[in-house]
């Protein structure tokens, strides 16, 4: 993890924290609600990163990343149920290829 989101090469932080125009990234709707103009949005966005994250939250994010699940989502044990669509796809693949050597 980086100490500041602006240090991460692939972060959109630099674009969102700058009040200038951006031709590369489309702004998220949640970002647009931070203010009526670009300077207000950029100022409000950078303020979101002024306080350090809670140590437990950082630990939960790390565990979720390593475990392959969404942070904050209730964890379910066992294998997720297969959807009927995936079962149909699996059957059609099997039946189409059953004559293959």
Short mmCIF file of the C-alpha atoms (twelve columns), coordinates in Angstrom:
data_MODEL
# 
_entry.id   MODEL 
# 
loop_
_atom_site.group_PDB 
_atom_site.id 
_atom_site.type_symbol 
_atom_site.label_atom_id 
_atom_site.label_alt_id 
_atom_site.label_comp_id 
_atom_site.label_asym_id 
_atom_site.label_seq_id 
_atom_site.Cartn_x 
_atom_site.Cartn_y 
_atom_site.Cartn_z 
_atom_site.pdbx_PDB_model_num 
ATOM 1   C CA . UNK A 1   0.000   0.000   0.000   1 
ATOM 2   C CA . UNK A 2   1.138   3.531   -0.630  1 
ATOM 3   C CA . UNK A 3   1.103   6.212   2.057   1 
ATOM 4   C CA . UNK A 4   -0.951  8.597   -0.077  1 
ATOM 5   C CA . UNK A 5   -3.277  7.816   -3.020  1 
ATOM 6   C CA . UNK A 6   -1.425  10.317  -5.207  1 
ATOM 7   C CA . UNK A 7   1.623   8.034   -4.997  1 
ATOM 8   C CA . UNK A 8   -0.166  5.127   -6.681  1 
ATOM 9   C CA . UNK A 9   0.526   5.190   -10.390 1 
ATOM 10  C CA . UNK A 10  -2.926  3.983   -11.485 1 
ATOM 11  C CA . UNK A 11  -4.959  6.053   -9.034  1 
ATOM 12  C CA . UNK A 12  -7.441  8.639   -10.268 1 
ATOM 13  C CA . UNK A 13  -6.539  10.779  -7.252  1 
ATOM 14  C CA . UNK A 14  -4.348  13.230  -9.200  1 
ATOM 15  C CA . UNK A 15  -7.124  13.933  -11.689 1 
ATOM 16  C CA . UNK A 16  -9.838  14.229  -9.021  1 
ATOM 17  C CA . UNK A 17  -7.705  16.421  -6.744  1 
ATOM 18  C CA . UNK A 18  -6.940  18.889  -9.545  1 
ATOM 19  C CA . UNK A 19  -9.550  21.485  -10.472 1 
ATOM 20  C CA . UNK A 20  -8.338  21.580  -14.082 1 
ATOM 21  C CA . UNK A 21  -10.080 19.912  -16.992 1 
ATOM 22  C CA . UNK A 22  -9.591  16.238  -17.745 1 
ATOM 23  C CA . UNK A 23  -10.050 14.652  -21.150 1 
ATOM 24  C CA . UNK A 24  -8.991  11.164  -20.072 1 
ATOM 25  C CA . UNK A 25  -11.305 10.054  -17.242 1 
ATOM 26  C CA . UNK A 26  -15.050 10.417  -16.870 1 
ATOM 27  C CA . UNK A 27  -16.001 11.740  -13.452 1 
ATOM 28  C CA . UNK A 28  -17.996 9.412   -11.201 1 
ATOM 29  C CA . UNK A 29  -21.449 10.606  -10.159 1 
ATOM 30  C CA . UNK A 30  -20.433 10.556  -6.489  1 
ATOM 31  C CA . UNK A 31  -17.520 12.871  -7.299  1 
ATOM 32  C CA . UNK A 32  -19.851 15.278  -9.078  1 
ATOM 33  C CA . UNK A 33  -21.926 15.628  -5.880  1 
ATOM 34  C CA . UNK A 34  -18.928 17.011  -3.960  1 
ATOM 35  C CA . UNK A 35  -19.512 20.533  -5.279  1 
ATOM 36  C CA . UNK A 36  -21.010 22.769  -7.914  1 
ATOM 37  C CA . UNK A 37  -17.702 23.741  -9.518  1 
ATOM 38  C CA . UNK A 38  -14.358 22.038  -10.204 1 
ATOM 39  C CA . UNK A 39  -12.439 23.839  -7.444  1 
ATOM 40  C CA . UNK A 40  -15.031 22.976  -4.780  1 
ATOM 41  C CA . UNK A 41  -15.118 19.322  -5.893  1 
ATOM 42  C CA . UNK A 42  -11.310 19.042  -5.893  1 
ATOM 43  C CA . UNK A 43  -11.046 20.661  -2.451  1 
ATOM 44  C CA . UNK A 44  -13.743 18.405  -0.975  1 
ATOM 45  C CA . UNK A 45  -12.149 15.343  -2.591  1 
ATOM 46  C CA . UNK A 46  -8.680  16.034  -1.150  1 
ATOM 47  C CA . UNK A 47  -10.253 16.604  2.285   1 
ATOM 48  C CA . UNK A 48  -11.496 13.006  2.198   1 
ATOM 49  C CA . UNK A 49  -7.866  11.896  2.506   1 
ATOM 50  C CA . UNK A 50  -6.803  14.246  5.314   1 
ATOM 51  C CA . UNK A 51  -7.591  11.820  8.126   1 
ATOM 52  C CA . UNK A 52  -5.778  8.499   8.466   1 
ATOM 53  C CA . UNK A 53  -7.755  5.309   7.996   1 
ATOM 54  C CA . UNK A 54  -8.656  3.260   11.037  1 
ATOM 55  C CA . UNK A 55  -6.150  0.424   11.536  1 
ATOM 56  C CA . UNK A 56  -8.938  -2.194  11.677  1 
ATOM 57  C CA . UNK A 57  -10.365 -0.937  8.373   1 
ATOM 58  C CA . UNK A 58  -6.946  -1.200  6.714   1 
ATOM 59  C CA . UNK A 59  -6.573  -4.724  8.122   1 
ATOM 60  C CA . UNK A 60  -10.039 -5.684  6.812   1 
ATOM 61  C CA . UNK A 61  -9.176  -4.340  3.349   1 
ATOM 62  C CA . UNK A 62  -5.921  -6.300  3.313   1 
ATOM 63  C CA . UNK A 63  -7.676  -9.515  4.389   1 
ATOM 64  C CA . UNK A 64  -10.340 -9.056  1.723   1 
ATOM 65  C CA . UNK A 65  -7.718  -8.420  -0.949  1 
ATOM 66  C CA . UNK A 66  -5.719  -11.493 0.021   1 
ATOM 67  C CA . UNK A 67  -8.867  -13.610 0.437   1 
ATOM 68  C CA . UNK A 68  -10.439 -12.563 -2.849  1 
ATOM 69  C CA . UNK A 69  -13.650 -11.162 -1.391  1 
ATOM 70  C CA . UNK A 70  -15.252 -7.722  -1.114  1 
ATOM 71  C CA . UNK A 71  -14.277 -5.737  1.979   1 
ATOM 72  C CA . UNK A 72  -17.289 -5.054  4.179   1 
ATOM 73  C CA . UNK A 73  -19.429 -7.764  2.580   1 
ATOM 74  C CA . UNK A 74  -20.666 -10.615 4.757   1 
ATOM 75  C CA . UNK A 75  -18.580 -13.687 4.080   1 
ATOM 76  C CA . UNK A 76  -20.336 -16.915 3.208   1 
ATOM 77  C CA . UNK A 77  -18.724 -20.266 3.674   1 
ATOM 78  C CA . UNK A 78  -18.647 -22.833 0.907   1 
ATOM 79  C CA . UNK A 79  -18.896 -22.646 -2.827  1 
ATOM 80  C CA . UNK A 80  -21.355 -20.175 -4.345  1 
ATOM 81  C CA . UNK A 81  -24.384 -21.797 -6.005  1 
ATOM 82  C CA . UNK A 82  -24.199 -22.176 -9.766  1 
ATOM 83  C CA . UNK A 83  -26.748 -20.196 -11.692 1 
ATOM 84  C CA . UNK A 84  -29.060 -21.958 -14.100 1 
ATOM 85  C CA . UNK A 85  -27.494 -19.954 -16.929 1 
ATOM 86  C CA . UNK A 86  -23.990 -21.203 -16.106 1 
ATOM 87  C CA . UNK A 87  -25.332 -24.766 -15.885 1 
ATOM 88  C CA . UNK A 88  -26.945 -24.384 -19.324 1 
ATOM 89  C CA . UNK A 89  -23.707 -23.023 -20.740 1 
ATOM 90  C CA . UNK A 90  -21.743 -25.897 -19.228 1 
ATOM 91  C CA . UNK A 91  -24.197 -28.463 -20.610 1 
ATOM 92  C CA . UNK A 92  -24.177 -26.940 -24.073 1 
ATOM 93  C CA . UNK A 93  -20.389 -26.921 -24.129 1 
ATOM 94  C CA . UNK A 94  -20.337 -30.541 -23.046 1 
ATOM 95  C CA . UNK A 95  -22.917 -31.712 -25.553 1 
ATOM 96  C CA . UNK A 96  -21.355 -29.770 -28.426 1 
ATOM 97  C CA . UNK A 97  -17.933 -31.259 -27.747 1 
ATOM 98  C CA . UNK A 98  -18.830 -34.802 -26.679 1 
ATOM 99  C CA . UNK A 99  -17.863 -36.242 -30.065 1 
ATOM 100 C CA . UNK A 100 -14.393 -34.719 -29.935 1 
ATOM 101 C CA . UNK A 101 -11.554 -37.219 -29.515 1 
# 
